[in-house]
Amino acid sequence: MPVLPRYVSSSTTLCATRWQRSSYSTAANNCVETARLSAGPLAVRDSKNPLGPALLFAPAAWDSFVRALRAGEFAGPG
């Protein structure tokens, strides 16, 4: 099984990618954007730097992360 790269140095190399931003995002550009790639992984980039790098995650890993966020597993004290 081939190993997927963990990042790309410039998100512009991800051709024909449709980036999505959270509906909770504000106009301040202080969020991340995600894109499902045709090859399978999910890409994540900083909205303040759309030409910069993107991290790549296996879909199952990203889905697990989002479930943990929704369950409050990363909530701080108090």
KOLBA-93790 format. One record per atom (N, C-alpha, C): residue number from 1; atom name; y, x, z. Coordinates in steps of 0.001 Angstrom, whole numbers, plus 500000, padded with zeros to 6 digits. Each point is the difference from the previous one (the first is absolute). Last residue first. Layout:
N
    i  at      c2      c1      c3
  NUM  CA       Y       X       Z
...
***
This chain:
78
    i  at      c2      c1      c3
   78   N  523555  487153  532967
   78  CA  500999  499006  500366
   78   C  500114  498904  499063
   77   N  498154  504771  498326
   77  CA  499949  499361  501323
   77   C  501103  498966  500169
   76   N  498474  500787  495002
   76  CA  500344  500891  501098
   76   C  499904  499271  501334
   75   N  497148  498990  495376
   75  CA  501157  499576  500795
   75   C  500222  500966  501154
   74   N  496482  499769  496477
   74  CA  500926  501131  500056
   74   C  501245  499671  500820
   73   N  496435  496814  499162
   73  CA  499331  501195  500504
   73   C  500919  501212  500129
   72   N  500483  495102  498455
   72  CA  500805  500624  501032
   72   C  499395  501269  500576
   71   N  498627  496958  496252
   71  CA  499352  499759  501283
   71   C  500762  500644  501153
   70   N  501377  500648  495486
   70  CA  500130  498567  500306
   70   C  499410  499653  501362
   69   N  499493  504421  498385
   69  CA  501414  499704  500260
   69   C  500182  498557  500433
   68   N  495718  501312  498596
   68  CA  500311  500558  501314
   68   C  501469  499749  500369
   67   N  498565  498766  495676
   67  CA  499390  499127  501009
   67   C  500330  500485  501412
   66   N  501350  502733  496441
   66  CA  500824  498787  500070
   66   C  499431  499020  501026
   65   N  497502  503923  499142
   65  CA  501273  500338  500626
   65   C  500871  498748  500175
   64   N  496013  499567  497554
   64  CA  499698  500201  501415
   64   C  501275  500309  500786
   63   N  500310  499750  495336
   63  CA  499770  498665  500552
   63   C  499707  500077  501500
   62   N  500393  504049  497622
   62  CA  501303  499337  500127
   62   C  499834  498623  500635
   61   N  496077  502399  499045
   61  CA  500751  500678  501062
   61   C  501346  499318  500216
   60   N  497311  498512  496427
   60  CA  499407  499608  501284
   60   C  500754  500638  501163
   59   N  501284  501183  495502
   59  CA  500344  498619  500374
   59   C  499445  499582  501358
   58   N  501227  505093  499131
   58  CA  498928  499133  499519
   58   C  500333  498579  500446
   57   N  504065  503397  499320
   57  CA  498994  499550  500953
   57   C  498919  499208  499291
   56   N  504577  503653  499241
   56  CA  498968  499160  499397
   56   C  498918  499695  501028
   55   N  505649  501498  499727
   55  CA  498699  500192  500628
   55   C  499015  499035  499361
   54   N  504633  502241  497850
   54  CA  499314  498782  500435
   54   C  498675  500400  500632
   53   N  505252  502463  498687
   53  CA  498543  499939  500083
   53   C  499487  498623  500418
   52   N  504827  500054  497640
   52  CA  499288  500977  500827
   52   C  498505  499766  500062
   51   N  503578  497295  497967
   51  CA  499504  501035  499093
   51   C  499163  501040  500736
   50   N  502191  496319  502278
   50  CA  499018  499460  499061
   50   C  499460  501020  498991
   49   N  502472  499794  504809
   49  CA  499741  501093  499062
   49   C  498955  499559  498967
   48   N  501456  497151  503524
   48  CA  501238  500781  499847
   48   C  499855  501100  498957
   47   N  496325  497168  501350
   47  CA  500928  499293  499114
   47   C  501311  500752  499802
   46   N  495028  502071  500929
   46  CA  501220  499703  500742
   46   C  500998  499338  499046
   45   N  494544  499628  499243
   45  CA  501135  500934  499880
   45   C  501174  499504  500835
   44   N  494280  499330  498651
   44  CA  501075  499662  500937
   44   C  501101  501042  499849
   43   N  495141  497900  497327
   43  CA  501041  501022  500154
   43   C  501084  499480  500931
   42   N  494443  499069  499041
   42  CA  501282  499384  500259
   42   C  500999  501120  500250
   41   N  495148  500076  496944
   41  CA  500740  500243  501244
   41   C  501288  499187  500103
   40   N  497079  499527  496009
   40  CA  499440  499600  501276
   40   C  500855  500247  501220
   39   N  500835  500484  495051
   39  CA  498849  500850  500292
   39   C  499382  499677  501362
   38   N  504026  497876  498429
   38  CA  498851  499533  499231
   38   C  498742  500809  500280
   37   N  503851  499353  503758
   37  CA  499812  500738  498753
   37   C  498737  499521  499290
   36   N  503769  497892  503642
   36  CA  498562  500117  499725
   36   C  499865  500658  498636
   35   N  504210  500425  503596
   35  CA  499563  499632  498655
   35   C  498491  500174  499910
   34   N  504698  499837  503731
   34  CA  498595  500213  499688
   34   C  499707  499563  498576
   33   N  504353  501750  503541
   33  CA  499565  499151  498898
   33   C  498544  500333  499713
   32   N  503548  500435  504567
   32  CA  499085  500599  499036
   32   C  499689  498979  498921
   31   N  504713  500518  503005
   31  CA  498630  499513  500070
   31   C  499116  500803  499052
   30   N  505094  499438  500694
   30  CA  499341  500731  501074
   30   C  498556  499520  500189
   29   N  504158  498597  497158
   29  CA  499023  500933  499419
   29   C  499298  500835  501067
   28   N  503362  496270  500361
   28  CA  500298  501354  500464
   28   C  499030  501044  499449
   27   N  500026  495027  499566
   27  CA  500670  500727  498912
   27   C  500293  501445  500378
   26   N  495806  497553  502310
   26  CA  501421  499701  499881
   26   C  500574  500797  498826
   25   N  494780  497950  501332
   25  CA  500878  501122  499708
   25   C  501453  499533  499887
   24   N  495909  497326  500550
   24  CA  500792  500254  501208
   24   C  501017  501121  499792
   23   N  496733  498758  496739
   23  CA  501012  498940  500030
   23   C  500881  500132  501250
   22   N  497570  504281  497641
   22  CA  499783  498923  500954
   22   C  501121  498964  499918
   21   N  498742  502859  495677
   21  CA  500663  500257  501283
   21   C  499764  498789  500902
   20   N  497657  502471  495271
   20  CA  500381  498814  500761
   20   C  500568  500427  501348
   19   N  498883  502045  494571
   19  CA  500211  500233  501428
   19   C  500457  498721  500666
   18   N  497186  501438  495429
   18  CA  500917  498972  500503
   18   C  500088  500146  501514
   17   N  498616  503397  495600
   17  CA  499770  499588  501378
   17   C  501055  498987  500411
   16   N  499017  502918  495856
   16  CA  499775  498554  499981
   16   C  499672  499459  501389
   15   N  499603  505134  500079
   15  CA  500489  499185  498891
   15   C  499617  498529  500160
   14   N  500661  504342  503133
   14  CA  499149  498809  500062
   14   C  500514  498988  498980
   13   N  502240  504099  500888
   13  CA  498767  500294  499271
   13   C  499042  498819  499998
   12   N  504149  500073  502422
   12  CA  500228  499726  498586
   12   C  498751  500314  499164
   11   N  500472  500915  504735
   11  CA  499463  498680  499679
   11   C  500249  499615  498541
   10   N  499289  504967  502134
   10  CA  501076  499145  499502
   10   C  499401  498664  499587
    9   N  497249  503220  502063
    9  CA  501290  500601  500364
    9   C  501197  499205  499496
    8   N  495155  498067  501626
    8  CA  500559  500534  498758
    8   C  501392  500491  500350
    7   N  495210  499193  503119
    7  CA  501406  499756  499698
    7   C  500304  500470  498578
    6   N  495611  500093  501818
    6  CA  500626  499298  501126
    6   C  501471  499710  499770
    5   N  495556  500399  496434
    5  CA  501101  500760  500604
    5   C  500619  499166  501115
    4   N  494820  499313  498854
    4  CA  501324  499589  499540
    4   C  501058  500901  500611
    3   N  494699  501034  498787
    3  CA  500948  499870  501107
    3   C  501371  499657  499426
    2   N  494907  498877  497872
    2  CA  501205  500836  499948
    2   C  500914  499722  501188
    1   N  494529  499632  499781
    1  CA  501177  499158  500000
    1   C  501239  500887  500000
***
